[in-house]
């Protein structure tokens, strides 16, 4: 269950209306500090940005879109909602879009394993979107990561970034991963965990909230910065934007404005209410959700999940790289030194 896999995507069926765009623009303009000068809107070509359609990944992007922050920077940005981060990256590498916003593990694997000539230049998320939680019936028996030895852990699929990170956490805890049985549960993981068909599961939101409500124990919440520091050594670079390397020079002014719009969104989302944050998404993406609960979930995690700056944190990126090596998703000698372009936002 990667954050950006196809099972967690909520792809809208229709375009966002102009009415919702301008309504959002007025809302978010009110929470940005007064007096900020914005460049004149340029009537340039449309920019296509693909992202994985996972809700918590998309908060800064949807705030920027619905609030008119891209347009305030002279950009006409069209989102391409893909079913997972791998699909977004494929769209970038294949030339179907101009930019791709994905988790770092997706970018690293494309760069290191496939040789994709891409560069990451801005970051909008600093923690992976999952937690390790017990079933209600095993909450009193499993209290640490090391206790996973001899237990069955439910995951969406083997060979995913979350699977790799679990192996990394087991190593950090001094546990023998060979004594842990992984069960691939697909999209039925939540119910399997609540019913006790597996001892432990890797869950996202709102599954985490529902498991806790049912009596499960959270062993490690990677969406909490303090727990990430304890278990992972610090932040764990996650969502960010990539471009094709050969186009950087011609796109640099555009990339700067795109980065600044996302920086504005990171600032704005810290001042918004839960209702305002959930309303930033197209209705097609939130159909069937409890919007009040969704807004509360964003509020509960926003200080940890979303950095205050779009600047790339190279130490954070190296922790992701190490987890992928431990999980066998990239080779031990894989280098990502050329993946990051810090000329746009620093680093």
N, C-alpha and C positions, 0 to 999 in steps of 0.2 A: 504494500500500500504506500506508494510514494505519494507525496503531497500532490504531485502533478501527474498522477496516472489517470487513465481513462475512466476508472470506476468512481473517482471523486469529482469529476468534472460536472459542471451544471451549465451546459451550453444553451444559451437562449436561442429561440427559434426565429426571432424577428429583430430588426434593427431598433435601436433606441430612438424614441421620438424626439423631435426638436423641442417639443414643449417641455419634456422632462429635462432636457439638457439645460435650457435657459432657467428653469425653476431651480435646478441644482446650482447653477452659476451664482444666482443671487444668494443662496444659502451659504455657500462656502466662501464667497467674497466677504460675508459678514464676520467670519471667524478668523480670517487672515488679518494681520495687523494693518491698521490704516496707514496710508501714505506710501505704500509700496508702488513704485513706478513700474509699469509693464510696457514692453515694447509694442509698437504698433502691430496690428494683425496683418500678416502678409497673406496674400491670396496665392499661395503656392500649391503644389500638387498634393494630393492626398497621401498620407503616410499610413502604411499598414503595419500594425503591431500585433503579433500573435501572443496569446497567453493561454495557460492551461485550463482556465475556467474553474479552478478550485477557489471557493469563496474567500477564505482567509488570505490566500495569496493575492487576491485581486483588490483588496481594500484600497491601497494607495492609488491604483490605476483607475478604479471606478470613481473614487473621490476626485481625481484629476479630470476624468471625463465628464462626470455629471456636473461638476462645479465649474466647467469652462476654463480650467487652469491650463490645458493645452492650448486652447484658442487664445487665451490671454498672452501666451508666448508666441503667437503667430503660427501655430501648428494646426493642421487639419488631420487629426489622428483617428483612424478607423481601427477598432479592435477586431481581430479575427479570433473567435473563441474556439479553441481546439480541444479535442478530447485527450488531455494529458500534455505534459511538458515535452515528451519525446516528439509528439506530433508538431508542437510549436517549433521545436528546434529543426525538425525536418523541413518545415515550411520555410524557415530562414535559409538553411543551407541550400535548399532547392530553388531559391529565388522567388518564392511565391509571396513573401512578405519582406518588409524592410528591416524589422526588428523582431526579436523574440524575447519575451519575459518568461524565464523558467527558473527552477531551482538550480543551484550551483552544481549539484551532482549530475544533472542532465548535461550541462555545459561541459563539465570535466570529461564525462564519458565520450561525448561527441568529439571533443578536442583530442583526448588522449588515445581513444580506441579507433576512431574513424578518420582522424586527421582533418576534421572540419576546421577550415580557416576562419575562425570567428574570434571576436574580442568582447569581453564583458567590460562595461564602462560605468555602470551605476548599480547600486544595490538598494532594494526596497524591503528586504526581510532578512533578519539575522538569526532565526531559529527554525528548525524543522517543525512541521505541524503535526506531531504525533506524541502520544504518551503510552507508556507501558502500564497496563492496569490489570488487576486480577479479576477473576470471576467473583461474584458475591460469596460463593461457597468456599472459596480458597483464600479469602481476605485475611483470615486469622492465621493461616498456615504459611503464606508466602509474604514476607515482609521486606526482602531485599532482592537486588538483582542476582546475587549469588544463589538465592533460593530457587532460581529457575532450573538448576540442575535436577534432572529426573522428572521434569514437568513438560507439559505440552503447551507450546506458545502458538497462538493463532495469528497468522499473517495473511495478507492478501495474496502474495505470490513470492516464490523464492527468487533470489537474485535481484531484488529491488533495493533501492537506497535505504529504506527503512529496515529491511532485513539485514543489510550490511551494517547499519548503525547499531542494531541490536547485538550483532556479533562483536562489534567494537566495545559496546558497554559491558558485555560479558567478559571480555579480555581485561578491561579496566578494573572490573570487580574481582578479578582472579578466579573466575568461574571457568569450568571446562565446557566449551560449547558443544563438544561431542556428546555430552550427557543431556542436551536439550533437544527435544523433538519439536520440529516446526511443522505445523499443520496449515496448509493453504486453504483458506476459507472463502476467498473472493468477497463479494459484496455482502455475504451473510455473516460476516464476522461479529457484528454487534450482537445479534440474537444468539449466536453460538456461545459467546462469552457470557451473556446474561443468564443463559440457561445452563451454564456450567459444562458445556460440551468440550471446552478447552479450559485449561487452568489460568492462562494469562493471554492477553491479546494486545496488539498494537492498534490503538484507536486514535481517531481524529475527533474534531468537534463536528456536530454536537454529540457524537457517540460517547466521548469522554464524560460529558455532563450527565448523560443518561446512565452510564455504568456507575458513576459515583452515587447517583441518586438511588440506584438499586442496591448499593452496599459494597461495591467493589473498592479495592484499595489501589491508589496510584503509587506505583513503585518509582517511576521517574517521569516527570512531565517535561518534555523537551521544549514546551512552549513557555516555560518559566525560566527567566534569565538566571536567577539564583541557582536553580537546580542544574541548568546547563553549565554554569561555572563549576559546580560541585562534581558533576559526572563527566563533563566533556572538556573541562579546562577553560571554558569561556564561551563566547558567542560562536555560532556555527553558521557561517554565511549561507544564506538561502536564496530568496527570490532576487533576481536582478535582470538587467537588460543586456542583450548581446546584439552585435551587428556583424556583417561580413567585413573582414579585415581590409579587403581591397577597396572598400567604399568609404573608409574612415575620413580620408582627407577631404573628399568632396562633400561629405555629410557633416563635417565637424560643427559648423554653426548650428545646424539642425539638431545635432546630438546635444549640444550645450543647452539649447532651449528645452529640449525634451527632458534632460536631467534636471533643469531648474524647475520645470513644471511638477515633476515628481517630488522634488524637495519641498515645493509649496504644499503638495498634497500630504506629505509626511507631517508637516507642521499643522495643517488644517485638521487632520483626523484626530489630533490630540485634544482639540477643543470641541469636537462634535459630540452630540448625545448619541446613545445607542439607536434611537429612532432615526436620527439623521444619517447615521452610518449605514444602517440596513436599507434606507431609502435611496442610497447612492447607487445601488445595483439595479440593473434592468429587472422589471417584474418577472420576466420569463426565467431569470436565474434563481429567484427566491420563491417561486410557486411551490406551495406545499410546506414551506417552512413556517415555524412560529417566529414571526418577525421580531416580537418583543424579546424572545429568548435569544435569537440570533444577535440582536443588538447588544444584549447583555454579555454574550460570549466575546464579541469584539472588544467591548469595554474591559472585560476581565483580562484579556491577553495583550492589549495594544501596546502597553509600555514595554513589554518584553519582546514582542514579535517584530515591531517596526522600529528601525533605527531613527535617530534624530537627524541623521545625515545620509546622503546617498553615496558617501565616500566608501570605496572598497577597503575592507579590513583584510590584509594579506595573512595575518596570523589566523584569523577566523577561517579563511579559505583553506589554509593548510590543514586545519583540523578536519575539514570535510574530505580533503584528499586522503588523509590518513585512514579515515573510516572506510573509504572505498577500497583502499589497499587491503585492509584487514578483512573486509567482506569479499575480496576476490573479484571486484568489479573493474579494477584497473590493475596494471602490472606494478610491482613494487618500484621499478625504476622509471615509472611514468613521470614526466615533467609537465607542470602547468605554468611554468614561469612566463610563457608568452601569451597566456590566455587573457590576462588582465591588462586593460589599457587605463592607466591612471591619469592620463593627460586631460580628461574631461572633468572629473570630479575629485582628482587627487587620490592619494592612497599611501 
